[in-house]
Amino acid sequence: MEETNPAVQISIPKDLTEVSALAQKAQDLAMEHGPKLLMAIGILVVGILVAKILRAGIRKMLGMRHVPPIVASFVTNIAYIGMLAFVVIAAMQAIGIATTSFIAVLGAAGLAVGLALQGSLSNFAAGFMLVIFRPFKLGDFVDAGGTTGVVEEIQVFNTILKTPDNKKVIVPNSSITGGNIINFSAHDKRRVDWVFGVSYGDDIDKVKATIRRVVEADKRVHKDPAVFIVLSALGDSSVNFTVRAWANSADYWGLFFDINEAMKKAFDADDISIPFPQRDLHVFQETK
């Protein structure tokens, strides 16, 4: 007859008792804190959803009041961040966390974080200044922060530009306000400048007449102010003419490139030469 091990018979009930006690403790914790946890999760989910709806409502209201889109985007982003902070605090209160002490600790830590995030705070302040003083608006073509492109959005910390070759560039706001801002779209009209070089053997009056004919023939060139043509420099290899004409800002690059091509064809047709860079060398031979 096989003998039983008394130690095994004693340990099994002991293990079962411990497991049962742990299960009972987990059940008690779930009964005590489960509703609070579910309420906190519900507050987070509903709060985030409501914050998104309110953000859309604020954006729509600002649009109905004809607030500039660049200002509306900045204000709605700030309002959304504030609403999310309120939702998080409400969820913590539902769990039972003392938010008063938490806010005090958060305020104390905020100073240290603020010192560590001076750059971010600087970007935030710069974004506020861009919204208030509005050196450009959405859709403007600008050169700012070392980048040239179309303004798509001003966010809390960054400004998003789209370059002419369709790249998305995120520029810190402080980089924009800390440097020069060139807004190519600020005015309806822009001046287009060219420099054309011809040979020293060409007739000056004939060259000027050809240039005027080509430029004034383009319908995008404004009649007022009149086209400006002047002999601006006697270069090493060419006689240079500076030409200035006014056009709509949207026509700038198209006009610039088209006139370059048309001028080359006109010079060829009128036997006006565009010289290559050249040097005259004089060789002297010493006589003994």
Secondary structure, 3 states (H helix, E strand, C coil): CCCCCHHHHHHHHHHHHHHHHHHHHHHHHHHHHHHHHHHHHHHHHHHHHHHHHHHHHHHHHHHHCCCCHHHHHHHHHHHHHHHHHHHHHHHHHHHCCCHHHHHHHHHHHHHHHHHHCHHHHHHHHHHHHHHHHCCCCCCCEEEECCEEEEEEEECCCEEEEECCCCCEEEEEHHHHHCCCCEECCCCCEEEEEEEEEECCCCCHHHHHHHHHHHHHHCCCCCCCCCCEEEEEEECCCCEEEEEEEEEEHHHHHHHHHHHHHHHHHHHHHCCCCCCCCCCCCCCCCCCC
